[in-house]
Amino acid sequence: MTLRDEVWSTPAPPVFGDLMDGERALPLRVAVTLTATELVIAPGDGEALHWPLGKLRRLLDQAHPTDLVLAQAGDPVTRLVLRDKGFARQIEGAAPALAKRPPVQNAGKLLGWSVAAVASVALIIFVLVPVMANQLATFLPPSGEKALGDTTFEQIRTALDNTGLDPVPMCESPDGLAALAKMEARLTETVDLPYPLTVRVLDHEMINAFALPGGYVVLFDGLLDMAEDPDEIAAVFAHEVGHVVARDPSRMALRSAGSIGVLGLLFGDFAGGAVVLFLAERLIQASYSQEAEMNADIFASETLEAAGVSPLGLARMFERFEQLNGDQPSLLDHFMAHPDLVSRIERAEASGSEAEYTPSLTDAEWQALKTICD
Protein backbone atom coordinates (compact mmCIF):
# COMPACT_ATOMS: atom_id res chain seq x y z
CA MET A 1 0.00 0.00 0.00
CA THR A 2 1.42 3.42 -1.00
CA LEU A 3 1.42 6.47 1.19
CA ARG A 4 -1.34 8.04 -0.93
CA ASP A 5 -3.51 4.91 -0.62
CA GLU A 6 -2.94 4.91 3.12
CA VAL A 7 -3.94 8.58 3.37
CA TRP A 8 -7.15 8.02 1.45
CA SER A 9 -8.01 4.63 3.02
CA THR A 10 -10.07 6.59 5.52
CA PRO A 11 -12.01 9.43 3.86
CA ALA A 12 -11.81 12.89 5.44
CA PRO A 13 -14.71 13.69 7.76
CA PRO A 14 -17.56 15.47 6.01
CA VAL A 15 -18.11 19.21 6.14
CA PHE A 16 -21.25 21.13 5.44
CA GLY A 17 -21.92 23.18 2.33
CA ASP A 18 -24.76 24.74 0.39
CA LEU A 19 -25.98 23.11 -2.82
CA MET A 20 -27.91 25.06 -5.44
CA ASP A 21 -29.44 22.68 -7.94
CA GLY A 22 -31.37 25.17 -10.06
CA GLU A 23 -34.71 23.71 -9.01
CA ARG A 24 -35.17 24.89 -5.42
CA ALA A 25 -35.49 28.57 -4.59
CA LEU A 26 -33.27 28.19 -1.53
CA PRO A 27 -29.88 26.49 -1.19
CA LEU A 28 -29.90 22.96 0.24
CA ARG A 29 -27.68 22.16 3.20
CA VAL A 30 -25.51 19.13 2.37
CA ALA A 31 -22.72 17.05 3.90
CA VAL A 32 -19.64 16.88 1.69
CA THR A 33 -17.00 14.15 1.85
CA LEU A 34 -13.69 14.10 -0.04
CA THR A 35 -12.33 10.70 -1.18
CA ALA A 36 -9.35 9.75 -3.31
CA THR A 37 -11.39 9.93 -6.52
CA GLU A 38 -14.48 12.02 -5.94
CA LEU A 39 -16.47 14.49 -3.95
CA VAL A 40 -19.55 12.95 -2.32
CA ILE A 41 -22.42 15.37 -1.73
CA ALA A 42 -25.10 13.95 0.55
CA PRO A 43 -28.35 15.85 0.98
CA GLY A 44 -30.46 14.95 3.99
CA ASP A 45 -33.50 13.92 1.95
CA GLY A 46 -32.21 12.33 -1.23
CA GLU A 47 -29.63 10.35 -3.10
CA ALA A 48 -25.98 11.43 -2.81
CA LEU A 49 -24.20 13.09 -5.73
CA HIS A 50 -20.80 11.86 -6.83
CA TRP A 51 -18.56 14.42 -8.52
CA PRO A 52 -15.26 13.02 -9.87
CA LEU A 53 -12.27 15.12 -8.85
CA GLY A 54 -11.19 15.46 -12.47
CA LYS A 55 -14.49 17.16 -13.35
CA LEU A 56 -14.47 19.70 -10.54
CA ARG A 57 -14.28 23.34 -11.69
CA ARG A 58 -13.87 26.42 -9.55
CA LEU A 59 -16.12 29.42 -10.18
CA LEU A 60 -15.28 32.95 -9.13
CA ASP A 61 -17.54 34.62 -6.56
CA GLN A 62 -17.12 38.41 -6.56
CA ALA A 63 -19.42 38.84 -3.54
CA HIS A 64 -17.67 36.29 -1.34
CA PRO A 65 -14.14 35.75 -2.71
CA THR A 66 -13.10 33.57 0.25
CA ASP A 67 -15.78 30.95 -0.46
CA LEU A 68 -15.02 28.00 -2.70
CA VAL A 69 -17.73 27.71 -5.37
CA LEU A 70 -17.60 24.43 -7.27
CA ALA A 71 -19.34 23.14 -10.36
CA GLN A 72 -19.09 19.90 -12.30
CA ALA A 73 -17.83 20.09 -15.87
CA GLY A 74 -20.76 19.80 -18.26
CA ASP A 75 -23.34 20.90 -15.67
CA PRO A 76 -24.25 24.56 -16.27
CA VAL A 77 -26.69 24.79 -13.34
CA THR A 78 -25.66 23.00 -10.13
CA ARG A 79 -23.33 24.84 -7.74
CA LEU A 80 -21.73 23.85 -4.43
CA VAL A 81 -20.54 26.53 -1.98
CA LEU A 82 -18.00 25.58 0.69
CA ARG A 83 -16.89 27.95 3.42
CA ASP A 84 -14.48 25.70 5.35
CA LYS A 85 -11.05 27.02 4.36
CA GLY A 86 -9.15 23.90 5.44
CA PHE A 87 -11.47 21.63 3.46
CA ALA A 88 -11.22 24.00 0.48
CA ARG A 89 -7.42 23.68 0.53
CA GLN A 90 -7.74 19.88 0.49
CA ILE A 91 -9.94 20.04 -2.59
CA GLU A 92 -7.54 22.49 -4.28
CA GLY A 93 -4.73 20.00 -3.76
CA ALA A 94 -6.74 16.99 -4.92
CA ALA A 95 -8.67 18.31 -7.96
CA PRO A 96 -6.29 18.39 -10.97
CA ALA A 97 -8.37 20.63 -13.25
CA LEU A 98 -9.98 22.96 -10.74
CA ALA A 99 -8.95 26.15 -12.60
CA LYS A 100 -9.68 24.81 -16.09
CA ARG A 101 -12.11 26.95 -18.04
CA PRO A 102 -14.85 25.42 -20.18
CA PRO A 103 -14.39 25.73 -23.95
CA VAL A 104 -16.08 28.71 -25.59
CA GLN A 105 -19.26 27.61 -27.28
CA ASN A 106 -19.67 28.67 -30.91
CA ALA A 107 -16.24 30.32 -30.92
CA GLY A 108 -16.25 30.52 -34.71
CA LYS A 109 -19.57 32.32 -34.79
CA LEU A 110 -18.49 34.70 -32.02
CA LEU A 111 -15.31 35.53 -33.90
CA GLY A 112 -17.28 36.07 -37.08
CA TRP A 113 -19.76 38.35 -35.33
CA SER A 114 -16.90 40.31 -33.72
CA VAL A 115 -15.18 40.83 -37.07
CA ALA A 116 -18.48 41.85 -38.65
CA ALA A 117 -19.16 44.33 -35.83
CA VAL A 118 -15.71 45.94 -36.17
CA ALA A 119 -16.11 46.09 -39.95
CA SER A 120 -19.53 47.70 -39.56
CA VAL A 121 -18.19 50.39 -37.24
CA ALA A 122 -15.28 51.06 -39.61
CA LEU A 123 -17.69 51.29 -42.55
CA ILE A 124 -19.86 53.77 -40.69
CA ILE A 125 -16.98 55.98 -39.48
CA PHE A 126 -14.79 55.94 -42.58
CA VAL A 127 -17.37 55.67 -45.37
CA LEU A 128 -20.94 56.49 -44.39
CA VAL A 129 -20.17 59.38 -42.01
CA PRO A 130 -17.94 61.22 -44.56
CA VAL A 131 -20.55 60.76 -47.30
CA MET A 132 -23.31 62.06 -45.06
CA ALA A 133 -21.11 64.95 -43.87
CA ASN A 134 -20.47 66.00 -47.47
CA GLN A 135 -24.19 65.94 -48.19
CA LEU A 136 -25.19 67.78 -45.03
CA ALA A 137 -22.56 70.48 -45.57
CA THR A 138 -24.32 71.51 -48.77
CA PHE A 139 -27.61 71.99 -46.90
CA LEU A 140 -26.28 73.63 -43.74
CA PRO A 141 -27.47 77.26 -43.74
CA PRO A 142 -24.81 79.99 -43.50
CA SER A 143 -26.25 81.11 -40.16
CA GLY A 144 -25.74 77.60 -38.77
CA GLU A 145 -22.16 77.46 -40.02
CA LYS A 146 -21.45 80.89 -38.55
CA ALA A 147 -22.84 79.86 -35.16
CA LEU A 148 -20.71 76.71 -35.19
CA GLY A 149 -17.66 78.76 -36.14
CA ASP A 150 -18.29 81.31 -33.37
CA THR A 151 -18.60 78.62 -30.71
CA THR A 152 -15.60 76.65 -31.92
CA PHE A 153 -13.41 79.76 -32.16
CA GLU A 154 -14.10 80.67 -28.53
CA GLN A 155 -13.45 77.09 -27.43
CA ILE A 156 -10.13 77.15 -29.29
CA ARG A 157 -9.12 80.37 -27.52
CA THR A 158 -9.93 78.76 -24.18
CA ALA A 159 -8.23 75.46 -25.00
CA LEU A 160 -4.98 77.15 -26.06
CA ASP A 161 -4.68 79.23 -22.88
CA ASN A 162 -1.97 77.77 -20.65
CA THR A 163 -2.97 79.71 -17.55
CA GLY A 164 -6.57 78.52 -17.37
CA LEU A 165 -7.66 82.07 -16.53
CA ASP A 166 -8.56 83.81 -19.78
CA PRO A 167 -8.90 82.84 -23.44
CA VAL A 168 -5.92 83.50 -25.71
CA PRO A 169 -6.21 87.20 -26.64
CA MET A 170 -6.88 88.37 -30.15
CA CYS A 171 -4.35 90.74 -31.70
CA GLU A 172 -6.01 94.05 -32.51
CA SER A 173 -3.39 96.70 -33.16
CA PRO A 174 -5.22 99.29 -35.35
CA ASP A 175 -2.43 99.55 -37.92
CA GLY A 176 -2.06 95.77 -38.01
CA LEU A 177 -5.80 95.28 -38.51
CA ALA A 178 -5.76 97.84 -41.31
CA ALA A 179 -2.93 95.99 -43.06
CA LEU A 180 -4.75 92.67 -42.63
CA ALA A 181 -7.96 94.17 -44.02
CA LYS A 182 -6.06 95.45 -47.05
CA MET A 183 -4.61 91.99 -47.71
CA GLU A 184 -8.05 90.40 -47.35
CA ALA A 185 -9.68 92.90 -49.73
CA ARG A 186 -6.98 92.43 -52.35
CA LEU A 187 -7.06 88.65 -52.26
CA THR A 188 -10.84 88.27 -52.22
CA GLU A 189 -11.75 90.94 -54.77
CA THR A 190 -12.46 88.35 -57.46
CA VAL A 191 -13.49 85.50 -55.15
CA ASP A 192 -17.12 84.39 -54.85
CA LEU A 193 -17.32 83.86 -51.09
CA PRO A 194 -20.22 81.82 -49.64
CA TYR A 195 -20.34 84.27 -46.70
CA PRO A 196 -18.24 87.21 -45.44
CA LEU A 197 -14.88 86.31 -43.95
CA THR A 198 -14.06 86.74 -40.27
CA VAL A 199 -10.29 87.09 -40.03
CA ARG A 200 -8.59 86.87 -36.64
CA VAL A 201 -5.01 86.77 -35.34
CA LEU A 202 -4.38 85.00 -32.03
CA ASP A 203 -1.54 86.01 -29.72
CA HIS A 204 0.02 82.55 -29.58
CA GLU A 205 3.43 81.21 -30.59
CA MET A 206 1.99 78.33 -32.62
CA ILE A 207 3.16 78.41 -36.25
CA ASN A 208 -0.17 77.69 -37.86
CA ALA A 209 -3.27 78.96 -39.61
CA PHE A 210 -6.62 77.30 -40.10
CA ALA A 211 -10.17 77.85 -41.27
CA LEU A 212 -13.37 77.32 -39.29
CA PRO A 213 -16.99 76.90 -40.37
CA GLY A 214 -18.82 80.08 -41.22
CA GLY A 215 -15.94 81.92 -42.91
CA TYR A 216 -13.34 82.09 -40.14
CA VAL A 217 -9.69 82.41 -41.14
CA VAL A 218 -7.41 82.30 -38.10
CA LEU A 219 -3.71 83.16 -38.09
CA PHE A 220 -1.27 82.79 -35.21
CA ASP A 221 1.33 85.32 -34.17
CA GLY A 222 3.94 82.56 -34.41
CA LEU A 223 3.23 82.29 -38.14
CA LEU A 224 3.65 86.05 -38.60
CA ASP A 225 6.98 85.93 -36.75
CA MET A 226 8.24 83.10 -38.95
CA ALA A 227 7.28 84.67 -42.28
CA GLU A 228 9.92 86.77 -44.02
CA ASP A 229 7.65 88.81 -46.29
CA PRO A 230 3.93 89.61 -46.64
CA ASP A 231 3.48 87.45 -49.74
CA GLU A 232 4.18 84.34 -47.67
CA ILE A 233 1.32 85.27 -45.33
CA ALA A 234 -0.83 86.13 -48.35
CA ALA A 235 -0.19 82.63 -49.72
CA VAL A 236 -1.27 80.98 -46.46
CA PHE A 237 -4.25 83.32 -46.26
CA ALA A 238 -5.33 82.42 -49.80
CA HIS A 239 -4.93 78.71 -49.05
CA GLU A 240 -7.26 78.95 -46.05
CA VAL A 241 -9.76 80.99 -48.07
CA GLY A 242 -9.74 78.09 -50.52
CA HIS A 243 -10.90 75.81 -47.70
CA VAL A 244 -13.63 78.32 -46.79
CA VAL A 245 -14.91 78.50 -50.37
CA ALA A 246 -14.99 74.70 -50.57
CA ARG A 247 -16.65 74.55 -47.10
CA ASP A 248 -14.06 72.02 -45.98
CA PRO A 249 -14.19 73.07 -42.28
CA SER A 250 -17.93 72.40 -42.14
CA ARG A 251 -17.44 68.96 -43.69
CA MET A 252 -14.73 68.13 -41.17
CA ALA A 253 -16.84 69.38 -38.25
CA LEU A 254 -19.83 67.31 -39.35
CA ARG A 255 -17.65 64.28 -39.94
CA SER A 256 -16.02 64.56 -36.52
CA ALA A 257 -19.38 65.07 -34.80
CA GLY A 258 -20.80 62.01 -36.58
CA SER A 259 -17.81 59.88 -35.59
CA ILE A 260 -18.11 61.03 -31.97
CA GLY A 261 -21.78 60.08 -32.00
CA VAL A 262 -21.04 56.57 -33.24
CA LEU A 263 -18.23 56.06 -30.74
CA GLY A 264 -20.41 57.48 -27.97
CA LEU A 265 -23.04 54.83 -28.63
CA LEU A 266 -20.39 52.12 -28.38
CA PHE A 267 -18.10 53.27 -25.58
CA GLY A 268 -19.96 55.87 -23.57
CA ASP A 269 -21.10 59.45 -23.61
CA PHE A 270 -18.93 61.99 -25.42
CA ALA A 271 -21.55 64.71 -25.17
CA GLY A 272 -21.19 68.23 -23.89
CA GLY A 273 -18.06 70.36 -23.85
CA ALA A 274 -15.80 67.44 -24.73
CA VAL A 275 -17.32 67.34 -28.20
CA VAL A 276 -16.61 71.00 -28.86
CA LEU A 277 -13.08 70.70 -27.52
CA PHE A 278 -12.48 67.68 -29.71
CA LEU A 279 -13.80 69.53 -32.75
CA ALA A 280 -11.61 72.49 -31.85
CA GLU A 281 -8.50 70.30 -31.70
CA ARG A 282 -9.39 68.61 -34.99
CA LEU A 283 -9.91 71.94 -36.75
CA ILE A 284 -6.70 73.45 -35.39
CA GLN A 285 -4.73 70.46 -36.64
CA ALA A 286 -6.94 70.14 -39.72
CA SER A 287 -5.80 67.34 -41.98
CA TYR A 288 -8.07 67.49 -44.97
CA SER A 289 -8.08 64.94 -47.73
CA GLN A 290 -5.34 65.11 -50.33
CA GLU A 291 -7.87 66.28 -52.89
CA ALA A 292 -9.07 69.10 -50.62
CA GLU A 293 -5.51 70.22 -49.93
CA MET A 294 -4.59 70.17 -53.61
CA ASN A 295 -7.68 72.17 -54.48
CA ALA A 296 -6.83 74.72 -51.79
CA ASP A 297 -3.26 74.95 -53.15
CA ILE A 298 -4.51 75.54 -56.69
CA PHE A 299 -7.09 78.05 -55.44
CA ALA A 300 -4.33 79.92 -53.59
CA SER A 301 -2.09 80.03 -56.65
CA GLU A 302 -4.89 81.26 -58.91
CA THR A 303 -6.06 83.81 -56.32
CA LEU A 304 -2.56 85.20 -55.83
CA GLU A 305 -2.05 85.59 -59.59
CA ALA A 306 -5.47 87.21 -60.02
CA ALA A 307 -4.60 89.69 -57.27
CA GLY A 308 -1.21 90.47 -58.83
CA VAL A 309 0.68 88.84 -55.95
CA SER A 310 3.57 86.54 -56.74
CA PRO A 311 2.67 82.85 -56.24
CA LEU A 312 6.32 82.26 -55.29
CA GLY A 313 5.29 83.15 -51.74
CA LEU A 314 3.36 79.90 -51.69
CA ALA A 315 6.47 77.91 -52.60
CA ARG A 316 8.60 79.73 -50.03
CA MET A 317 6.08 79.08 -47.29
CA PHE A 318 5.94 75.39 -48.07
CA GLU A 319 9.73 75.23 -48.04
CA ARG A 320 9.76 76.86 -44.63
CA PHE A 321 7.21 74.35 -43.36
CA GLU A 322 9.48 71.60 -44.67
CA GLN A 323 12.40 72.98 -42.68
CA LEU A 324 10.25 72.99 -39.54
CA ASN A 325 9.07 69.42 -40.07
CA GLY A 326 12.56 68.01 -40.55
CA ASP A 327 12.59 64.43 -41.81
CA GLN A 328 8.85 63.90 -41.34
CA PRO A 329 6.56 63.79 -44.39
CA SER A 330 6.18 67.47 -45.13
CA LEU A 331 3.68 69.77 -46.73
CA LEU A 332 6.19 70.31 -49.52
CA ASP A 333 5.90 66.65 -50.55
CA HIS A 334 2.16 67.06 -50.74
CA PHE A 335 2.49 70.40 -52.52
CA MET A 336 4.92 69.12 -55.15
CA ALA A 337 2.73 66.12 -55.93
CA HIS A 338 0.39 68.22 -58.07
CA PRO A 339 1.85 68.99 -61.52
CA ASP A 340 -0.54 71.87 -62.32
CA LEU A 341 0.52 73.77 -59.24
CA VAL A 342 4.21 73.03 -59.83
CA SER A 343 3.96 74.29 -63.39
CA ARG A 344 2.48 77.58 -62.21
CA ILE A 345 5.35 78.10 -59.80
CA GLU A 346 7.89 77.09 -62.42
CA ARG A 347 6.44 79.57 -64.91
CA ALA A 348 6.66 82.33 -62.33
CA GLU A 349 10.28 81.43 -61.61
CA ALA A 350 11.12 81.19 -65.33
CA SER A 351 10.01 84.75 -65.93
CA GLY A 352 13.23 85.83 -64.23
CA SER A 353 11.52 88.79 -62.65
CA GLU A 354 8.63 89.56 -60.39
CA ALA A 355 8.14 92.98 -61.91
CA GLU A 356 4.63 92.03 -63.05
CA TYR A 357 3.72 91.37 -59.43
CA THR A 358 3.47 93.85 -56.59
CA PRO A 359 3.90 92.91 -52.94
CA SER A 360 0.67 92.28 -51.08
CA LEU A 361 1.63 94.97 -48.54
CA THR A 362 4.04 97.87 -48.39
CA ASP A 363 7.02 97.65 -46.06
CA ALA A 364 5.25 99.83 -43.48
CA GLU A 365 2.07 97.78 -43.68
CA TRP A 366 4.06 94.55 -43.36
CA GLN A 367 5.74 95.82 -40.21
CA ALA A 368 2.34 96.82 -38.84
CA LEU A 369 1.02 93.31 -39.50
CA LYS A 370 4.11 91.69 -37.98
CA THR A 371 3.55 93.71 -34.78
CA ILE A 372 -0.25 93.38 -34.68
CA CYS A 373 0.01 91.60 -31.30
CA ASP A 374 2.26 94.23 -29.68
N, C-alpha and C positions, 0 to 999 in steps of 0.2 A: 504494500500500500504506500503510495507517495504521500508527501507532505500535504499536497493540495487535496487529495482524496480524504486524508485524515481530518483536514480542516472542515471539509464540507460533509463529512459523515454524519455530523449532527447539525441540522439547519439552524441558522440564527433565529433567536426568538422573534416572534412577530411584533410589528409596530402597527400603529393605527394611521390610516390615511383617509382621504376623501375621494370617492370615485364619482365621476360625472359621466353618465352613460348616454346622455343625449335624449333620454326618454323621461326621466324624472325631473321635476322642477327644482328639487333640492339635491345637494350632494349626498351620497350614501356613505355612511361610516363603514370602513372595511378594515380587516386585519390583513397585513401584508407580510409574507415570509419570503426570504431570499434563500434559494438553494444554489447548487453548483451550476445548474443549467437554466433556471427560470425564476420568475417572480410569481408567487402564488398570491392571488387576491381573493380573500374569502369574505363575501358579504354575510351578514347574519341570517338572511332569509332566502338564500338561493345557492346555486351551484358556483363553486370557485372558478375563477378565471386563471388561466396559465399563460403568462407572457414569457416567451423565450428571451433570454438575455440578449441574444444577437439581434432581436427585433425591437429592443427598447430604444426610444428616441426622446431626447430632452427638448422641451419647449421653453421658450423664454417667457417669463412673467414680469412685465414692467411694473405691475402694482406691488408684487411681493417677490423681489429678486432673490431672497434667501430661500424661498421654497423650491423644492424639486418637483417640476411638473413633467410627468411622463406620458408618453403615448406609445402605441404599438404600431410599427410600420404597416401601412396599408389600411389602418383604421383612422378615418378622418374625424371621428366623433368622440370616442371615449378618451377620458383624461383621468390621470391619477395624480393627486397632490399629496406630497410627503413633506412634513415639517421637521422631522427628526434629523438633525444635521449629521449625527454619527451614522445613522442608517443610510442617509443620502451618500455619504462618502464611500460606504461599502458598495453601493450600487454603481457609483462612478468608477470604482476599481474593477468591478466584475463585468460590466456591460461593454463590449468591445466597440460598438458603433453608436454610442450614446449621442455624440455630437453630429452624426451624419445627417445631412439634409435630404429630404425627399427630392426626387428628380422633378424638374419643372415640366408640368403638363403642357402639351401643345407648344413646345418651345419654338418650333418652326413657324407656327402661326403668329405667336407673339412677336418674334423677330420680324416677320413680314409686316405685321401691323405697325411696329415701331418705325421701320424704314418708310412705310407709306405715310405715317404721320409726319415724320421729319421732312419728307419730300413735299408734302402738302403745304407745310409751313413755309418752306423755301420758295415754293411756287407762288404762294400768296405774297410774301415779302418782296421777292426779287422780280416777279413778273406782273401779277395782278395789281398790286399796289402802285407801281410806277405807271402802268397803263391808266388806271383810274385817276391818278394824280394829274397826268397830262390832260385827261379829259376835263376834270374838274377845274383845272387852272384856266381853261378857256371860258368857263361859265362864271367864275368868281368875279363879282362886281368890283370895280375899282375902289369903292368905299370899303369893302371888306378887306381887300389887299392892304389898303392904307392903314386900317385899324390893326391888322396883324403886324405890319411893319412898325407902327408906333410902339406897340406893346413889346415886340422883340427887341427893338432898339434900346428901350429903357432897361430891359432885362440884361442886355449885353453890357450896358454901362455899369450896372450893379455887379454883374458877375466878374468884370475885369478889375474892380476896385480891390486893392490888396488890404486896405485898412478896415473894410467892413462898415465904414461910417457913411460915406457919401458915394454916389455914382461917379464914374470917371467923368471929369468935366469936359465940356465941349470947348473948342478953341474959337474965340469970337473977336479977335483983334479986328477993328473996323477996316484997316487997310488990307489985312489978309483976307477978310471976307469979300472985299471989293475985287481983289485979284482973283479969287476963286469964282466969283460970279462972272467975271469977264471970261475966264476959261470955259465955264459952263455954257455961256451964251454963244461963244465962238464954235464950240464943238457940236452943239445941238441945234444950230441954226437950220440945218437941212435934214434933221432927224425927226421922224414921225413918232413922237413919244406917246405911249398909251396913257400916261398921266404925267403931271408936272413932277420934276425931280425934287428931292429933298436931299441936299448935299451937306454933310457934316464932317468935321474933323475932330477926332478924339485925342485928348492930351495923354497919350500912352506911347510907350517906347516900341510897341509891336510894329514890325515892318510888314504891313499888310494893308489891304483894301478889300472891301466886299460890297455886295449889293444885297438889299433886303426887299421883301415884298412891298408893293405900293410905291416904288420909285426912289427908295433910299439908295444913295451912294455914300459909303462911309470910308474915309481915309484916316490913317493913323499918323501921328506926329513923327513916329519912327520912320515911316516911309518918306516923309518930306525931308527928314534929316539925311537919309541915305541918298536921295536923288541928287544928281549933279546939275541938272538944268530943268527948266519948266516943261520941256517937251517930253521928258520921261514921265512926269506926273500926268501930263495930258494923255499919254499913251495908256497908262493904267486907268485913268478916268474913262477914256473912251471904251476900253475893254469892259469895265463894269457897266457902262451904259448899254453895251451890247447885251449883257445879261438881263438888264431891266427891260429892254425892248422885246427880248425873247420870253420874258416872264419866267426865267429860270429859277429865281429865288422862290416864287410861289409854288412852282412844281416841287422843288426840294422840300419846302415846308410841308406841303400836303403829303408828300411821300414819307417824310419822317414821322408826321403825326399818324399816318396810317400804319406804319410799322410799329410804332409805340402801342397803338391800339391792339394790334394782333398779339404782340408780346405781353401786353397787360392781361389779356384774356388767358394766356398760358401760364404766366409766372407771377402774376400779382398786379396790383394797381400801380400804374405809372402816372396817375392823374395829378392835376394841380400844377403847382409851380415847377415841379420837376420836368414836366413836358416842355414848358416855355424855356427853361434853362437848357434843356437838351437841344431844342431847336436853335437857340441862340448859339450854342457851341458848334452845331453843325453848319450854321450859316456863316459864322466867323471863319471856320476852316473849310469853306465850301469846296467840295470836290465834285464838280459837275462832270457829266459824261464827256468823253473825248470829242464827240460831235458838237456838244454845246460849247466847249472851250475853243474848238477850231472856229466855230461860227462867230464867237465873241472876238477872237483874234482878227478874223477877216473884217468884221464890222469895224473894229478899232482902226485897222489900216485904211479902210475906205473912208471912215469919218475924218481921220487925220488929214488925208489927202484932200478931201472936199473942203476942209476948213483952212487949207493952205499951211498945215503944220507938217513938218517932216516926219514920215513914218519911221525914220531911223531911231527915234526915241523909243519905239516899241522894241526894236532889236536890242538897244543898249540896256533897257530895263530887264529884259529876259536874261541877258548876259550877267547882269548884276545879281539877279536871283540865282543864277547858276553858281556864282561864286559863293553865295551864302549857303547854298545847299551842299556844297562840297561834292563828295562822290555819290551822293544819293541821286536817284532818278530826278532830273530837274525839269523845270518848266521849259527850258530851252530845248530839251529833247522833244517835248510835246509840240513846241512852237515850230521847230524845224521839220516836223513830220508832215506838214501841209505844203505841197509844192506851190499852190497859188499864192500863199502868203510869202513864201521865200522869194518867189519871183518878183513880187512887188518891192520887197526890200532890196533885192539885187538891182533892180532897175533904178531905184533911188540912189544906191551907191555908185552905179555905173555912170550916172550923170556927171559925177566929178565935182558937183557943186550943189549947195543947198540954197542958191540964190533965189530960186523960184518959191522957196518956202520962207515964211517969217516965223520967228519964235512965238510960241503961244502967249508969252508974257514978256514985258520989258524987264530989264535988269532990276529996276526999282520994284516993279510988281512981284517979281520972283522973290526978292528979298522979303517983301511984305508977306508973301505966302509962306515962306520958310519960317518966319517968326510969328505966324498966326497964333501960336500958343503962348507967346511971351506976354 
